[in-house]
Amino acid sequence: VVGVLGLALRSYYLLNEQHNVPVAVIDVAGTPEQLARGEQLAHLCINCHSPNGELPLAGADFVTRFDMPPMGTLYAPNLTPGGDIDDWTDGEVIRAIREGVHRDGRSLLIMPSNIGRNYSDDDVQALVAYLRSQPPTGGPTPRNQLNLLGALFLNLADLRTVQAPVGNVTAPPTTDTLAYGKYM
């Protein structure tokens, strides 16, 4: 019992641990070219952030969608202007994509920031522009709350996604198909 309690407390500490990852000061322009490219990239997010496998990215209940054991509430956030990111700066959204850090400094759970960190500056800004252009759908995402089973599971499979800060990233030229294919 003491061991289980200790593991659960460790998990709750890890879930709420603060990460001091700097936020870039940036305002994404939202050009037509960015919106078109961002929509292409948003399709990579559908599996987790869409309740029905289509755009807009209105969020989804992970536990239900992926038939996970009853481990509490675990939501992929609503990424439309009707969700939480409406109040976030563009730099905070980029940090979430690239470094896996929530606006409040907690680690995002299950966010593939190990992939997002490789998006070029142009691509990550295009994705932010597209997220901002979606129709506001739904409301704020419920806060993730793992129960005892979920807390114990976190000790077996660390779902946190914090990555080291990313500097500038430039995509290889599209004419170099081998390098560009590895990038995408």
C-alpha positions, 0 to 999 in steps of 0.5 A: 500500500505504501509503495502504491501510494508512493508511486501515485504521489510521484506521478502526480508530482511529474504531471504538475512539474513546471518546465522553464522553457522560454516562449518566443515572441512572435506574431504569425501573419496568417497569409493565404499561403500559410493557411494552405500549408497549415491545413496540410499539416493539420491533417497530421493532428487529426488522429488525436485532436479530432473527435471524428477524424476530420477537421476542425481539430475540436479535441477528443477524449483520449481514453474513449477514442483509443479504448484505454483502460479507465485511467481518468480523464485524458483529453487531446485539446481543442485546437480551434479558437473556441478552445484553450489556445484562443488565449495563448500567444502564437509563441506559446502555441509554437512552444507546445508543438515543438517543446511539448509544454503547456502555457502554464509550464506543465508537460503536455501528455502524449504530444508528439513534440519529438516530431513537432520540434523538427517542423521548420519555422515556416511550417510551424507558423503555418500550422499556428495560422491555420489553427487560428483560422478554424471555426470556433468549435466547442469550448475549453478542454477539460483538465487531464486528471488521472485516477490511481490506475492512470497515476500508476500507469504513468510510472510504467510509460512516461506520457510527458513530452517535454523537449529541449528548446528548439532554435531556428529550423529551416526545411531542406529545399523541396528540390532535394527530394531525399532530404525533404522526404526525411524532413516530412 
